[in-house]
């Protein structure tokens, strides 16, 4: 099917405004990319392989260092989860405000 024959995709005005806002801010784009990657199965597979290789091949007693690394990673990932939740809440509020008026 010819691309030009397809109707234009309609978006809620709030969706378009939020997309433009996020596209214009480098920090938000980086946070979105990290959140998208951290929520994927590729992220899980990479961690399984890296941690298994580290425990078997690199360190004879990996537990203290592994605990530190995993704890630090959890702190950063939880921050990205909160960023995503804040984004979703802001979007829902903006959409509700738009629909109310």
C-alpha positions in Angstrom: 0.0 0.0 0.0 1.3 3.4 -0.9 2.4 5.5 2.2 0.8 8.6 0.8 -2.6 6.9 0.6 -2.7 6.2 4.3 -4.6 8.7 6.5 -2.6 10.9 8.8 -2.3 9.5 12.3 -4.4 11.5 14.7 -3.1 12.1 18.1 -4.7 13.7 21.1 -3.4 17.3 21.4 -1.8 16.5 24.8 0.0 13.5 23.3 1.5 15.7 20.6 2.5 18.4 23.0 4.1 16.0 25.5 6.0 14.3 22.6 7.3 17.6 21.4 8.3 18.6 25.0 10.2 15.3 25.6 11.9 15.5 22.1 13.2 19.0 22.9 14.9 18.0 26.2 18.1 15.9 26.0 17.8 14.7 29.6 14.3 13.5 29.0 15.3 11.7 25.8 18.2 9.9 27.6 15.9 8.9 30.5 13.3 7.6 28.0 16.0 5.5 26.2 17.4 4.1 29.5 13.9 3.3 30.7 12.9 1.6 27.5 16.1 -0.5 27.5 15.9 -1.4 31.2 12.3 -2.6 30.6 13.4 -5.0 27.8 14.3 -8.7 27.8 17.6 -7.8 26.2 18.5 -6.0 29.4 17.8 -9.2 31.4 19.7 -11.4 29.0 22.8 -9.2 29.1 22.7 -9.2 32.9 22.4 -12.9 33.2 25.4 -13.4 30.9 27.6 -10.7 32.4 26.9 -11.7 36.0 27.3 -15.4 35.3 30.6 -14.8 33.5 31.8 -12.6 36.3 30.9 -15.1 39.0 32.4 -18.0 37.2 35.4 -16.5 35.3 36.5 -13.3 37.0 36.3 -13.5 40.7 36.7 -16.5 43.0 34.5 -14.8 45.7 32.2 -12.5 43.8 29.5 -11.9 46.4 30.7 -8.8 48.2 31.4 -6.9 44.9 28.4 -8.4 43.2 26.2 -7.1 46.1 27.6 -3.6 45.8 27.2 -3.5 42.0 23.6 -4.8 42.1 22.7 -2.4 44.9 24.0 0.6 43.0 22.3 -0.5 39.8 19.0 -0.9 41.7 19.3 2.6 43.0 19.8 4.0 39.5 17.1 1.9 38.0 14.5 2.8 40.6 15.2 6.5 39.8 14.4 5.8 36.2 11.2 4.0 37.2 10.2 7.1 39.2 11.0 9.3 36.2 8.7 7.2 34.1 6.0 7.3 36.7 6.3 11.1 36.9 6.0 11.3 33.1 2.9 9.1 33.1 1.3 11.1 35.9 2.1 14.4 34.2 0.6 13.1 30.9 -2.6 11.9 32.6 -3.0 15.2 34.4 -2.5 17.2 31.2 -4.9 14.9 29.3 -7.5 15.3 32.1 -7.1 19.0 32.1 -7.5 19.2 28.3 -10.5 16.9 28.3 -12.1 18.9 31.1 -12.0 22.2 29.3 
